[in-house]
Amino acid sequence: MIINQDTGLLSPSATGSAFATNQWSDPTNAYSSNNSYTLGQVAYPAIKEQDYYNFGFVVPDGAVILGIEVRVEYYNLFAPTQRIYIKSTSGAGYVYKAIGYDSVEAVKTYGEAADVWGTTWVPSDFSNANFFSKLYVSSPVSGTKYLYVDHLQVKVYYKIFVPNVVLL
């Protein structure tokens, strides 16, 4: 029997890894929805990135990854280029979705139950040591751009095979 499951929405508990993407102010504010924001502020021609990890996923060995959902509670001002990235250190490089423009706080979902973000994932990709998410903002035109993030969450959808048990 095949059972579809998910990890539930999980928040990170660590930020600022060795990937040199610790460039936002107050990055731990994205750990929960509390109306305290991490801020990516950038002036042309710059990029600022902030990574997040230690989501605490529990994905069983042998599971087939069906999709990944990233939920971001945010708003931005004058920021034409912002993205949410995900990656596993055991797999390919970062893959991303563009974050839309919202001048008032909104909760947006990127990816879904059947969206693997154009790559192949295995259960070990979701260990605390392997899985990372990254917020990105750039200013490709003159002026200062701002991306305020209140909360970041990730959910992994997967299926597992459970053998039928016959009792005699």
N, C-alpha and C positions, 0 to 999 in steps of 0.2 A: 504494500500500500504506500502511496506517495502522499506526503503531508506538506502543504505549504505553510511556512511560518515566517516570522520576522523578529527582529531584535527589540522592537519598540524604538521610539525616539530616544537617543542618548546624547548627552552633552559631553564636551571634552572636559578634562581635568588638568591638562597641561598645555603649555604654549611656549614658543621660543626655542625650537629645537636647533640642532646643529646645522640646519639647512640655511642659516643666515636670513631667515624671514621673520625677524622679531622687530618690526619697524613701526608698529602702531602704538598709540598711547592707550594705557590701561587695558591691555589685551584680555585680562582675566574677567573683565566685565561681560564677555560673551558666553561665560559658563552658564548663566541663568537669565531668565526674563525678569529683570528687576528695574527697568528704566534707567539703568546706568550703562553707558555706552563705551565701547572701544571705538576709537576714531582713527580712520585712515585719512590723513590730510596730506595733500600733495600739490605742489606747484609745478607748472610746466618747466621743463620736460622731464618729469620724474615718474617713478613707479614706487609704490610702497606695498609690502606684503606682510601678512601675519599668519603663522601656521598654528594649528591646533591638533592635539593627539590625546591618547589615553581615553578613548571613548568607552572602554569596558565591554566591547562586544563579546557575545558568546555565540559563535557559529560552529556547530558540530563538524568534526572531521567527516568527510564524505558528502557534505551538503553541496548542492548545486546553487550557485548564486544566481538569482533571478533579476534583481534590481537593487538600486541604491537611491535613497531619497535624502536630500539635504534640505533642511528647513532653516531659513534665515529670517530673523526679525530685525528690520533695519529701516533706515531712510537715508537719502543722499541729497546733496546739494551740488549742483553744477558738475556732476561726475558722469561724463559720457562713457567711460570705460571702467567697468568693475566686473569682477568674476568671482566664482566660487570654484575652487579646485579640489580634487581628491586624488590620492595616490597611495600605492603600497610600495614600500621600499623593496619588496620581493618581486614586484612586477614592473610594468612599464612606467614611464614618466607620468607626470601630472596630466589629468584630463579635466576639462572644465565646462561650465555653463556660464553664459553671460547673465549678470544680475540686472534686472530692469531698473528703470528710473522711477523712484517714488519719493516725492518731497514731503510726504507725511509717513509716519511709521506704519509699516505693513509687515505681515508674515507671508513670505513667499516660499513655495516649494519647488525645488529643482530636482529632476529625476522622478522616478516612480517605481512601482512594483515590477515593471517589466522593462526597465531602462538600466543597462549596465554601463552607460556612459561611453559606449564604443570600444570597450576593452573586455578582456576575460579575467574573472576574479576566481580565487580559490579561498576556502575558509581561513587558511593561515594569513591571508592578506589583511585580515581584520583584527589581528592581535594588536595590543597596545604598542608593541615595538615596531610594527609594520605600517599601520594605517595613519595617514595624515590628511587633514583638510587645510586649505589655505585661502584666506581672503586677499583680494588683490584690487588695487585702485591705481589708475594712472591718469595723467593729464596730457593728452596728445595735442591740446590747444592751449593758448595762453590763459592765465588765471589760476586760481587755487580751487581745488576740488575736494569734496568732503564725503566720506562714506561712514555713517554711524551705524554700528551693529550692537544690538541689545542681546541677542541670543542666537547661538548656532547649535543645531542638532542634526544627527544623522541616524537613519534607519536602514538596515540591510534586510532584504527579502531573500528567502532561500527555500529550497525544498529538500526534504530528506526522504529516504526510503526506509520504511519500517516493515520488516517481514511479517507476514501473517503468522500468527501463532495458533497452532492446532493443539488443543488439549485432548488427551486420550483418556 
